[in-house]
């Protein structure tokens, strides 16, 4: 044991005692805290239970009030529904009563109608018997059977109303014609207004000017060898007459005539005129004309949008540049017809491409009509078939002078555009001799119909006015006569544009006061 100190064991024991005391004290404090916490939780739980019981009681009261309210509402709705049902039953009862009364009235009416029908049947049988007796008596008195009397009555009525029928027909035709003319004029005016044609008339060059008279002798050559060489090489006839400083070229083929014109122009300009030079220049002139024909055909095809046209057809179109009809250049006329037909087709929502191509090719037969017999429209249609063009396009070509019936709107538009292009003032001209022949033929054709008293061609042959004998032709017959004359004119005469046929019937009463 150390001196003046405490024994270590004593210290250890004291520390252990203090430790045990601390542990015991801590355990005791934790227990007190736990008991306090348990009491607090129990108090909170009791409070929650109290609140829950209070809320439960309140909810039960509310639910009971709601049940009472719903029961009252259901009872009110039942009362209203019962009231409505009672009202509906009352309406149905009244309606049923009304239906019953109406049914009774209908039964009474049906009985009355049956009685009346019985009386009518009896009266009808009596009337039929009387009618049979009357007809027998009439047949006995008149000596006519029922069918004969019926025919006589119908003939009488037909005669009475024939004039009324003619008037109605005239009014309907006039109204239809007026509407058709109005719409056609609008479409045509729009088409013409949109088409600007620089030139529609062109004369064929048939004479070559010479700088002096001396060249006539040089062109004829020694013993006529130069002129014979020119005629043999070109296939034309040269007319050397008294016309001052000019040589006339005569040939039915416009292409040959153009070759001869170019040849003579170059020979005159060059001055060297002999058979060798002529043969050489002929080939050059032919090549130039063929080039012009090809270029003009391609230009025309491009102008109307026909880019895949057969080369031979393009060549035929280009050759129309050297052909005229009544003084109108045929290529220019074909282009104008194509544009007019296309414009009218666009207004009518038709096939614009078909109308344009039909207008361009409608006179293609004139390029070879001197080589093939028959109308140029049918010749052109045969050419179109040869190059496998569509049947619609072939019909546009064949029907533009109505040698065939138009099968489409585009064919009618091509015919109308052809007439517009050729019939405009100043577009064409014809010789006096052919004009007189056409006027005379027109009047003779109209006078060939029975009942025609006089026939006059007026408006430069664009109208034929016929005056009929009123005793021989009635108002209904003049309508049919105007159609027959128009059809005969179309079938037998060739003319530019259209001819108006007017048939006049009038009755005059003349007396004299003495």
Order of alpha helices (4+ residues) and beta strands (2+ residues): alpha-alpha-beta-alpha-alpha-beta-beta-alpha-alpha-alpha-beta-beta-alpha-alpha-alpha-alpha-alpha-alpha-beta-beta-alpha-beta
